[in-house]
Amino acid sequence: MGQMHIIAQLSAGQGLEPGGWRWPGEDKAAFMNDDIFIKGAQLAEKGKLDGFFLVDVPAISADIATTPQGSSLDPIVLMALMAKATTHIGLISTMSTSIYEPYSIARTMRSLDLVSKGRMGWNVVTTGNPHALLNYFAGTPAHGEKHGRAQEVWEAVLRLWGSWPEGALKLDVASGHFADDKLIKPINFKGEYVSSKGPINLPPSPQGMPAVFTAGGGQYGYDFAATKADAMYGNPPTLEYAKAFWQQLSSSIRQAGRNPDEFTVFNGIGVSIASSEKEALERRIALDELGDPSSRQQYLSHMLSIPITGLDIDAPIPDRLLKLARPNRQDHRSQYAYDLAMKGFTIREVLAHGPINYHPVFLGTPESIADKLQQWFEAGTGKGFNIIGDTGLSSLADFVDQVVPILQKRGLLRTEYSGSTLREHLGLPYRNGFAEFEAKAPQATIK
Ligand SMILES: Cc1cc2nc3c(=O)[nH]c(=O)nc-3n(C[C@H](O)[C@H](O)[C@H](O)COP(=O)(O)O)c2cc1C
């Protein structure tokens, strides 16, 4: 059934746990240390992963009093540095369709794609965070407007990329023919929200254009993934959800006239690695202590639909309360929290398993984490994972040094790169522009 695809990320130069920056040995100011990101990309390359991924929410969030910010350094700056410090790893950066104009995206991404020799991915988001939008504009656009604009920006960016086709650059010294100006044509794109005349001022990279990722939630994000993207960063709460999601998405991809084999869902997974299951849980308990366990205890009440905030965090939930507990249907992660509580774990231990984390957490030995990744992969969840450590760079190093070799030994992960571009890593053909996209997926251009 082929091999899995893995990308890695270091948001704020750290992992999934809010208190991770306080972990011994991690750089306390990793969020603004370019070397951390460069080392992260090099580690991902050492593990022969598909890519290194950066989110982007350009704003200060409410928890800055205790937590480093997810995307302080501009990911584009980091991508350029990482491109020069690596040779094979794919580099996937977020650029929001709500913030940037199409020409800015097309030119920046093409520049990076050339500098990296065809290793870029563009992660398309619409920026849900109002604080980020208010840093750029006087107000926040209506939902429909934001997604109408996203559609136009995507189309204009692809048209711009295609406006300089392969073969138009001649560099013919004998004749003095530099480029074929008949092939490099304006796009004259005029939409309701964005316009661009074109053409772009750079030729395509060895992969043509960057692979298109998306990380959108909701119906709009789903439709974008099904009809336009090559890959998706997903946040499924459980294996069952991930399986059902991929079943549905792959059928929507097929309905759009596209091939689901040429699409990867990178399910976000947090990892906490130790030499025994017990040590992994202890590691996470120590990490929780560096965060804010009391607010998590409060949220656990909500997940289990019982009041537990005043209870002893180091004792199991008493039977009389457990009898009344029900997993909260509003949050799919609640079933896992409920199962842990029913097994008799203390409240602290339930929390340490990570049911409240943004992504499912695989904790345990390298072997047991490899087992879980294999289980998800073989269940049919979209072939890919976006791996996030728990503390920072050292937890990513543990994944690459300890889990990756097991997956490689099992034949589930490549041991050498067979190509040099991100499209090749993802099993995608060379492609450059909107016309090629249309030819491939005629029904996919929903207007
Ligand atoms: C796994 C995941 C990762 C995301 N990463 C980002 C990101 O880096 N930057 C961003 O602005 N939004 C990010 N988003 C948010 C989406 O782009 C989208 O804006 C959000 O789901 C709200 O949808 P709306 O724009 O329809 O309100 C992410 C969403 C998901 C599910």
Ligand as a Chemical Component Dictionary entry (heavy atoms), coordinates in Angstrom:
data_LIG
# 
_chem_comp.id                   LIG 
_chem_comp.type                 NON-POLYMER 
_chem_comp.pdbx_formal_charge   0 
_chem_comp.three_letter_code    LIG 
# 
loop_
_chem_comp_atom.comp_id 
_chem_comp_atom.atom_id 
_chem_comp_atom.alt_atom_id 
_chem_comp_atom.type_symbol 
_chem_comp_atom.charge 
_chem_comp_atom.model_Cartn_x 
_chem_comp_atom.model_Cartn_y 
_chem_comp_atom.model_Cartn_z 
_chem_comp_atom.pdbx_ordinal 
LIG C1  C1  C 0 -4.789  22.296 11.053 1  
LIG C2  C2  C 0 -5.071  23.732 10.758 2  
LIG C3  C3  C 0 -4.012  24.636 10.627 3  
LIG C4  C4  C 0 -4.240  25.976 10.352 4  
LIG N1  N1  N 0 -3.194  26.851 10.198 5  
LIG C5  C5  C 0 -3.445  28.170 9.981  6  
LIG C6  C6  C 0 -2.390  29.107 9.838  7  
LIG O1  O1  O 0 -1.216  28.795 9.864  8  
LIG N2  N2  N 0 -2.721  30.418 9.657  9  
LIG C7  C7  C 0 -4.007  30.856 9.595  10 
LIG O2  O2  O 0 -4.232  32.054 9.437  11 
LIG N3  N3  N 0 -5.021  29.982 9.707  12 
LIG C8  C8  C 0 -4.767  28.664 9.889  13 
LIG N4  N4  N 0 -5.815  27.788 9.987  14 
LIG C9  C9  C 0 -7.185  28.342 9.927  15 
LIG C10 C10 C 0 -7.875  28.241 8.586  16 
LIG O3  O3  O 0 -7.176  28.808 7.542  17 
LIG C11 C11 C 0 -9.244  28.923 8.625  18 
LIG O4  O4  O 0 -9.063  30.279 8.566  19 
LIG C12 C12 C 0 -9.990  28.604 9.872  20 
LIG O5  O5  O 0 -10.252 27.243 9.836  21 
LIG C13 C13 C 0 -11.233 29.481 10.013 22 
LIG O6  O6  O 0 -11.993 29.408 8.904  23 
LIG P1  P1  P 0 -12.709 30.699 8.264  24 
LIG O7  O7  O 0 -11.656 31.463 7.522  25 
LIG O8  O8  O 0 -13.712 30.068 7.356  26 
LIG O9  O9  O 0 -13.299 31.503 9.379  27 
LIG C14 C14 C 0 -5.585  26.441 10.220 28 
LIG C15 C15 C 0 -6.646  25.543 10.339 29 
LIG C16 C16 C 0 -6.409  24.197 10.587 30 
LIG C17 C17 C 0 -7.578  23.274 10.684 31 
# 
loop_
_chem_comp_bond.comp_id 
_chem_comp_bond.atom_id_1 
_chem_comp_bond.atom_id_2 
_chem_comp_bond.value_order 
_chem_comp_bond.pdbx_ordinal 
LIG C1  C2  SING 1  
LIG C2  C3  SING 2  
LIG C2  C16 DOUB 3  
LIG C3  C4  DOUB 4  
LIG C4  N1  SING 5  
LIG C4  C14 SING 6  
LIG N1  C5  DOUB 7  
LIG C5  C6  SING 8  
LIG C5  C8  SING 9  
LIG C6  O1  DOUB 10 
LIG C6  N2  SING 11 
LIG N2  C7  SING 12 
LIG C7  O2  DOUB 13 
LIG C7  N3  SING 14 
LIG N3  C8  DOUB 15 
LIG C8  N4  SING 16 
LIG N4  C9  SING 17 
LIG N4  C14 SING 18 
LIG C9  C10 SING 19 
LIG C10 O3  SING 20 
LIG C10 C11 SING 21 
LIG C11 O4  SING 22 
LIG C11 C12 SING 23 
LIG C12 O5  SING 24 
LIG C12 C13 SING 25 
LIG C13 O6  SING 26 
LIG O6  P1  SING 27 
LIG P1  O7  DOUB 28 
LIG P1  O8  SING 29 
LIG P1  O9  SING 30 
LIG C14 C15 DOUB 31 
LIG C15 C16 SING 32 
LIG C16 C17 SING 33 
# 
